[in-house]
Amino acid sequence: MQHAELPDLILESLLRAALMEDLGTYGDVTTRAVIPAGVTYDARLNARAEGIVSGMQIARLAFHLVDPTLKVEVLQPDGSPCAPADTLMTIKGSAASILSGERVALNFAGRLSGIATLTAQFVKETKGTATRITCTRKTTPGLRIVEKQAVLHGGGFNHRFSLSDAILIKDNHIAAAGGVRAVLQAARASASHMMRVEIEVDRLDQLAEVLDEGGADVVLLDNMDTPSLREAVKMVAGRMVTEASGNMTLPRIAEVAATGVDYISSGALTHSAKTLDLGLDF
């Protein structure tokens, strides 16, 4: 599935910081030393493994920030499958510029394609159910927006982007606020009509208390075993959106989806994805 690109303006500051980190205080001294001025080349960004493509927009922007005259063509857009030896992008123009942008472009594209690929593997395990796979806030600091975009490219969905997106009451909130009823009453009193409320429970008796009190739109079923998740879905009976979280590893996804939960959230999508092997070839 293909998704609309983010505005380049949102990504520019992130990419400028990465390029400045890589170019250092004096630029690409190797390229300046060995590549004569005016040399041009055609380069190809190739896949060396099977997966789902992500990061092409970012790679393209990285090359253009180094040199706006480079001609960059994306052949395999974000969200598309790739196989070994597939050419994902071509870059034509100054050899020095291509070499100076290469590492930043590959770092982003490999990392994000790895996230998209792992997400697609999770999504595949939900086939035949209505369960959706979603990410968490367990992202690389500073890279959340692009890592969450990669989850979309893999067929997943996004959880909240920041603490300001929604009210998510976790176990520590419940403990500090004085219990389930107290925390739900406080949330209802402060939430606007546009703000959704989610509450985390790890026991069925807590879930019963939430259902009795009301006031939540979503319930996060944390670290429950599969029979407990199945019972929780029956108890909720469609009155709230259900989200299973905690120990949601790939081998377990199919059996959890079969319980009927609406969402499965996994931090592994972003914190444990293996970088997809990509290379730039002249």
C-alpha positions as CSV (number, residue, x, y, z in Angstrom):
1,M,0.0,0.0,0.0
2,Q,1.3,3.5,-0.9
3,H,0.9,6.5,1.4
4,A,1.0,10.2,0.8
5,E,4.4,11.7,1.4
6,L,5.1,13.9,4.4
7,P,5.8,17.6,3.5
8,D,9.5,17.9,2.8
9,L,9.6,20.9,5.1
10,I,8.9,18.7,8.1
11,L,11.9,16.4,7.2
12,E,14.4,19.0,6.2
13,S,15.7,19.9,9.8
14,L,16.1,16.2,10.6
15,L,18.1,15.6,7.4
16,R,20.2,18.7,7.7
17,A,21.3,17.6,11.2
18,A,22.2,14.2,9.8
19,L,24.1,15.6,6.9
20,M,26.0,18.0,9.1
21,E,26.9,15.2,11.4
22,D,28.3,13.2,8.5
23,L,30.0,16.0,6.7
24,G,31.7,17.3,9.8
25,T,33.5,20.6,10.0
26,Y,35.2,20.5,6.6
27,G,33.1,18.4,4.3
28,D,33.9,15.1,2.5
29,V,37.7,15.3,2.4
30,T,38.1,12.0,0.6
31,T,35.9,12.9,-2.3
32,R,37.5,16.3,-2.6
33,A,40.9,14.7,-2.7
34,V,40.3,11.9,-5.2
35,I,37.3,12.9,-7.4
36,P,38.2,15.5,-10.1
37,A,35.8,18.5,-10.4
38,G,33.1,18.0,-13.0
39,V,33.0,14.2,-12.9
40,T,29.5,12.9,-13.3
41,Y,28.1,9.5,-12.7
42,D,24.9,7.5,-12.8
43,A,24.2,5.7,-9.4
44,R,21.6,3.1,-8.4
45,L,20.2,2.5,-5.0
46,N,19.7,-1.3,-5.0
47,A,18.0,-3.7,-2.6
48,R,20.2,-6.6,-1.5
49,A,17.4,-8.4,0.4
50,E,13.7,-8.9,0.2
51,G,11.5,-6.5,2.1
52,I,9.2,-3.5,2.0
53,V,10.5,-0.2,0.8
54,S,10.5,2.9,3.1
55,G,12.7,6.0,3.2
56,M,12.8,6.8,-0.5
57,Q,11.3,10.3,0.1
58,I,14.0,10.9,2.7
59,A,16.8,9.5,0.6
60,R,15.7,11.7,-2.3
61,L,15.6,14.8,-0.1
62,A,19.0,14.0,1.3
63,F,20.6,14.0,-2.1
64,H,18.8,17.2,-3.1
65,L,19.9,19.0,0.0
66,V,23.5,18.1,-0.8
67,D,23.1,19.2,-4.5
68,P,19.8,20.4,-5.9
69,T,21.1,19.7,-9.4
70,L,21.1,15.9,-8.9
71,K,18.5,14.1,-10.9
72,V,16.8,11.6,-8.6
73,E,14.2,9.2,-9.7
74,V,12.3,6.9,-7.3
75,L,11.5,3.6,-9.1
76,Q,10.1,1.6,-6.1
77,P,8.0,4.0,-4.0
78,D,7.6,3.8,-0.2
79,G,5.3,0.9,0.7
80,S,6.2,-1.3,-2.3
81,P,7.8,-4.7,-2.0
82,C,11.3,-5.3,-3.2
83,A,13.5,-8.2,-4.0
84,P,17.3,-8.6,-4.1
85,A,18.9,-6.7,-7.1
86,D,15.8,-4.5,-7.5
87,T,16.8,-0.9,-8.2
88,L,14.8,1.4,-5.9
89,M,16.2,4.8,-7.0
90,T,18.6,6.2,-9.6
91,I,20.7,9.3,-9.0
92,K,22.5,11.1,-11.8
93,G,24.9,14.1,-11.7
94,S,28.0,15.1,-9.8
95,A,29.9,12.1,-8.5
96,A,31.2,14.2,-5.6
97,S,27.6,15.1,-4.5
98,I,26.3,11.6,-4.8
99,L,29.2,10.3,-2.6
100,S,28.7,13.0,0.0
101,G,25.0,12.2,0.4
102,E,25.3,8.4,0.1
103,R,25.6,7.4,3.8
104,V,22.9,9.5,5.2
105,A,20.5,8.4,2.4
106,L,21.3,4.7,3.0
107,N,21.2,5.0,6.7
108,F,17.6,6.3,6.6
109,A,16.4,4.1,3.8
110,G,17.8,0.9,5.3
111,R,16.5,1.6,8.8
112,L,13.1,2.6,7.7
113,S,12.8,-0.2,5.2
114,G,13.6,-2.6,8.0
115,I,10.8,-1.2,10.1
116,A,8.3,-1.5,7.2
117,T,9.5,-5.0,6.5
118,L,9.0,-6.2,10.1
119,T,5.6,-4.4,10.3
120,A,4.5,-6.3,7.2
121,Q,5.5,-9.6,8.8
122,F,3.3,-8.7,11.9
123,V,0.4,-7.7,9.7
124,K,0.6,-10.9,7.7
125,E,0.0,-12.8,11.0
126,T,-3.4,-11.1,11.4
127,K,-4.7,-12.3,8.1
128,G,-8.4,-13.4,8.4
129,T,-9.0,-11.2,11.4
130,A,-10.0,-7.6,11.9
131,T,-7.1,-6.9,14.2
132,R,-4.8,-4.1,13.3
133,I,-1.1,-3.8,14.1
134,T,0.1,-0.5,15.7
135,C,3.4,0.9,16.9
136,T,4.2,2.6,20.2
137,R,6.3,5.6,21.3
138,K,9.4,3.3,21.7
139,T,11.1,5.0,18.8
140,T,14.6,6.4,18.2
141,P,14.7,9.9,19.8
142,G,14.3,12.5,17.1
143,L,13.2,10.0,14.4
144,R,9.7,9.2,15.6
145,I,7.9,10.8,12.7
146,V,9.8,8.9,10.0
147,E,9.8,5.6,12.0
148,K,6.0,5.8,12.4
149,Q,5.7,6.6,8.7
150,A,7.6,3.4,8.0
151,V,5.1,1.5,10.1
152,L,2.4,2.8,7.8
153,H,4.4,1.7,4.7
154,G,4.5,-1.8,6.2
155,G,0.7,-1.9,6.5
156,G,0.5,-1.0,10.2
157,F,-1.2,1.8,12.0
158,N,0.1,4.6,14.3
159,H,-0.5,4.9,18.0
160,R,-0.1,8.4,19.5
161,F,2.8,10.5,18.3
162,S,3.3,12.3,21.6
163,L,2.0,12.7,25.2
164,S,-0.3,15.5,24.0
165,D,-2.2,13.4,21.4
166,A,-4.5,11.5,23.8
167,I,-5.0,10.6,27.5
168,L,-3.4,7.2,28.1
169,I,-3.8,6.2,31.8
170,K,-1.1,3.6,32.7
171,D,-0.5,1.7,35.9
172,N,1.6,4.4,37.5
173,H,-1.1,7.0,36.8
174,I,-3.6,4.7,38.5
175,A,-1.4,4.2,41.5
176,A,-0.6,7.9,41.9
177,A,-4.2,9.0,41.4
178,G,-5.7,6.6,43.9
179,G,-7.3,3.9,41.8
180,V,-9.3,3.2,38.6
181,R,-12.4,5.1,39.6
182,A,-10.5,8.2,40.7
183,V,-8.3,8.4,37.6
184,L,-11.2,7.9,35.2
185,Q,-13.3,10.6,37.0
186,A,-10.4,13.0,36.8
187,A,-9.8,12.2,33.1
188,R,-13.5,12.8,32.3
189,A,-13.4,16.1,34.1
190,S,-10.5,17.4,32.1
191,A,-10.8,15.9,28.7
192,S,-12.3,17.9,25.8
193,H,-14.8,16.5,23.4
194,M,-11.9,16.0,21.0
195,M,-9.7,14.0,23.4
196,R,-9.9,10.3,23.5
197,V,-9.2,8.4,26.8
198,E,-7.4,5.1,27.0
199,I,-6.8,3.1,30.2
200,E,-4.4,0.3,30.9
201,V,-5.3,-2.8,32.9
202,D,-3.4,-6.0,33.5
203,R,-6.2,-8.0,35.3
204,L,-9.7,-8.9,34.5
205,D,-11.0,-7.5,37.9
206,Q,-9.5,-4.1,36.9
207,L,-11.3,-4.4,33.5
208,A,-14.6,-5.0,35.3
209,E,-14.0,-1.9,37.4
210,V,-13.3,0.1,34.2
211,L,-16.5,-1.2,32.6
212,D,-18.5,-0.4,35.7
213,E,-17.2,3.1,36.0
214,G,-17.2,4.0,32.3
215,G,-15.5,7.0,30.8
216,A,-12.8,5.3,28.6
217,D,-12.8,5.0,24.9
218,V,-10.1,2.4,24.7
219,V,-8.8,-0.2,27.0
220,L,-5.2,-1.4,26.9
221,L,-4.9,-5.1,27.9
222,D,-1.3,-5.2,29.2
223,N,0.7,-8.4,29.5
224,M,-2.3,-10.7,29.6
225,D,-2.1,-14.3,28.5
226,T,-4.2,-15.4,25.6
227,P,-7.1,-16.9,27.5
228,S,-7.4,-13.7,29.6
229,L,-7.4,-11.6,26.4
230,R,-10.2,-13.8,25.0
231,E,-12.2,-13.3,28.1
232,A,-11.5,-9.6,28.2
233,V,-12.9,-9.2,24.6
234,K,-16.0,-11.0,25.8
235,M,-16.4,-8.7,28.8
236,V,-15.9,-5.6,26.8
237,A,-18.5,-6.8,24.2
238,G,-17.8,-3.9,21.8
239,R,-18.3,-1.1,24.4
240,M,-14.6,0.0,24.0
241,V,-11.8,-0.4,21.6
242,T,-9.5,-3.2,22.8
243,E,-5.7,-3.1,22.5
244,A,-3.4,-5.9,23.4
245,S,0.1,-4.9,24.4
246,G,3.1,-6.3,26.2
247,N,5.1,-9.4,25.0
248,M,3.6,-9.1,21.5
249,T,6.3,-11.0,19.7
250,L,5.9,-12.1,16.1
251,P,5.3,-15.8,16.9
252,R,2.4,-14.8,19.2
253,I,0.6,-12.4,16.9
254,A,-1.7,-14.9,15.2
255,E,-3.1,-16.4,18.4
256,V,-3.6,-12.9,19.9
257,A,-5.4,-11.7,16.8
258,A,-7.7,-14.7,17.0
259,T,-9.0,-13.5,20.4
260,G,-10.8,-10.7,18.6
261,V,-8.8,-7.7,20.0
262,D,-9.1,-4.6,17.8
263,Y,-5.4,-3.6,18.0
264,I,-2.1,-5.2,18.9
265,S,0.6,-2.7,19.8
266,S,4.3,-3.7,19.7
267,G,7.3,-1.6,20.5
268,A,9.4,-4.2,18.6
269,L,8.3,-2.7,15.3
270,T,10.5,0.3,15.8
271,H,13.0,-0.7,18.5
272,S,14.0,-4.2,17.3
273,A,13.7,-4.0,13.5
274,K,16.7,-5.2,11.5
275,T,18.0,-2.8,8.9
276,L,17.2,-3.9,5.4
277,D,20.4,-4.4,3.4
278,L,20.6,-1.7,0.7
279,G,23.5,-0.5,-1.3
280,L,24.5,2.4,-3.7
281,D,26.2,1.2,-6.8
282,F,28.0,3.3,-9.5
